[in-house]
Structure formats: structure tokens, C-alpha cells
Amino acid sequence: MSQNTINLILLKDEFTLYQFPKSTKVPASVLEQDWFTVSKTTDELSIILPSQVPLEGATKKDDQWRCFKVDAQMEFELVGILVRIVTPLKDNKISVFAVSTYDTDYVLVKSDHVEKAFKILGEEPNMAVRQGESVLQ
């Protein structure tokens, strides 16, 4: 990934964020999916899934999120990538939920702000945004 240009892909799917008690085991149905994130801490279990894959029993649920994927396998010594993405969104009062994996970053915004976010990010210097595919197979 060039340190100058950030390429973002807006995934087609809507996503839902779930929170479960910390004692909850990750449901097998989650592990069967092609795309999901799971974070477990001493306080909670959080799961993000495409909205077409419902989960029951969550203590909290927040749906209608869309996801921008950084289209690159990023090296750990790269700094400031998330800041470059979220700062223009913050400046325009668009809330974000960020998720990082070993390879890349994902920035989720509420669906009702996705068009505005797409436009804002596309107008940023050294940032390119394009529509992507579904994560569902």
C-alpha cells in the first residue's frame, strides 16, 4: 500500500453490531459465516455480522451499519491510516465504528450517513473510494 493513497471499498452489505455478556460462547452459526468479527474482553463479547445473518440473545443490538474496507494488506509500521479516514468523517459529524484485523482496517458508518461519507472520503486528497461486492457467498 502506498503511504500516499488510501483505497477504500464500500461493501454492499449492511451490518449489525451485537453485544453479549462476557460469559457467552461464540455461536456456531457465526463461525460458519464468510465475514464476521468477534471481540471478547473481560467485560463483553462483541460480534459484527452482515444483517442478513440474525443472532438471538444479545443484550444490545445496533443495526444499519455500512462498511468501508481499506483495500490493502497493511504493514504494521504504517501510521495514521485510520486517522486520515475518520478525521474528515468526524469533521462532518459522522460517527464511526472501527475494526482492525491483522491485514487491514474496516470503518463502519450508519447507513443513513453512507452516501455523505462516500462523497466526503472520495473528495479527500490521496483517497479513492469505490463500490464493492457483498461479503455473503
VOMARMAR-145036 format. One record per residue (C-alpha): residue in one letter; z, y, x. Coordinates in steps of 0.02 Angstrom, whole numbers, padded with zeros to 5 digits, always signed. Last residue first. Layout:
N
AZYX ...
END
This chain:
137
Q-00037-00801-01071 L+00077-00653-01102 V+00085-00521-00966 S-00049-00422-01058 E-00181-00332-00957 G-00182-00162-00876 Q-00227+00018-00914 R-00244+00132-00764 V-00140+00259-00670 A-00177+00338-00502 M-00052+00441-00402 N-00089+00543-00246 P-00061+00709-00335 E+00015+00688-00508 E-00104+00711-00655 G-00109+00525-00696 L+00082+00521-00699 I+00089+00658-00829 K-00050+00583-00936 F+00024+00408-00935 A+00198+00479-00971 K+00132+00578-01120 E+00045+00423-01189 V+00200+00316-01157 H+00326+00430-01242 D+00335+00342-01412 S+00335+00175-01322 K+00495+00213-01227 V+00471+00212-01040 L+00484+00066-00917 V+00458+00083-00730 Y+00420-00076-00632 D+00436-00094-00444 T+00360-00214-00318 D+00372-00368-00208 Y+00555-00422-00204 T+00578-00359-00381 S+00632-00189-00444 V+00668-00134-00620 A+00675+00046-00681 F+00723+00108-00855 V+00654+00281-00888 S+00692+00430-00998 I+00556+00561-01022 K+00623+00740-01015 N+00465+00813-00937 D+00548+00847-00768 K+00623+00672-00780 L+00448+00599-00797 P+00387+00701-00650 T+00536+00638-00548 V+00520+00455-00602 I+00363+00409-00507 R+00389+00500-00342 V+00572+00448-00344 L+00522+00266-00369 I+00411+00271-00214 G+00534+00368-00107 V+00547+00251+00040 L+00432+00117+00112 E+00529+00016+00241 F+00550-00128+00119 E+00363-00162+00111 M+00280-00150-00056 Q+00161-00276-00133 A+00056-00158-00232 D+00010-00109-00409 V+00171-00019-00457 K+00192-00083-00634 F+00212+00038-00781 C+00299-00042-00930 R+00312+00002-01113 W+00475-00001-01211 Q+00489-00024-01399 D+00652-00121-01406 D+00835-00094-01366 K+00955-00237-01400 K+01142-00244-01379 T+01269-00384-01401 A+01126-00508-01393 G+01139-00667-01497 E+00956-00701-01532 L+00805-00678-01420 P+00629-00634-01477 V+00472-00664-01372 Q+00340-00546-01445 S+00443-00402-01375 P+00395-00449-01197 L+00558-00488-01109 I+00696-00395-01018 I+00863-00482-00995 S+01032-00410-00950 L+01188-00516-00922 E+01349-00417-00910 D+01504-00357-00818 T+01520-00462-00659 T+01333-00443-00641 K+01181-00539-00702 S+01007-00467-00700 V+00862-00561-00779 T+00682-00505-00784 F+00542-00585-00882 W+00357-00624-00867 D+00269-00793-00883 Q+00400-00859-01004 E+00481-01032-00994 L+00639-00963-00911 V+00673-00855-01064 S+00663-01003-01183 A+00792-01094-01075 P+00920-00961-01122 V+01008-00877-00975 K+01191-00927-00988 T+01308-00802-01070 S+01477-00773-00986 K+01433-00593-00940 P+01413-00548-01123 F+01232-00512-01170 Q+01121-00359-01156 Y+00940-00362-01209 L+00795-00247-01165 T+00635-00269-01266 F+00458-00247-01201 E+00293-00190-01275 D+00140-00267-01197 K-00018-00189-01129 L+00046-00161-00951 L+00017+00013-00882 I-00042-00013-00703 L+00011+00111-00570 N-00070+00146-00402 I+00034+00255-00286 T-00069+00345-00156 N-00003+00419+00005 Q+00101+00283+00087 S-00049+00169+00069 M+00000+00000+00000 
END
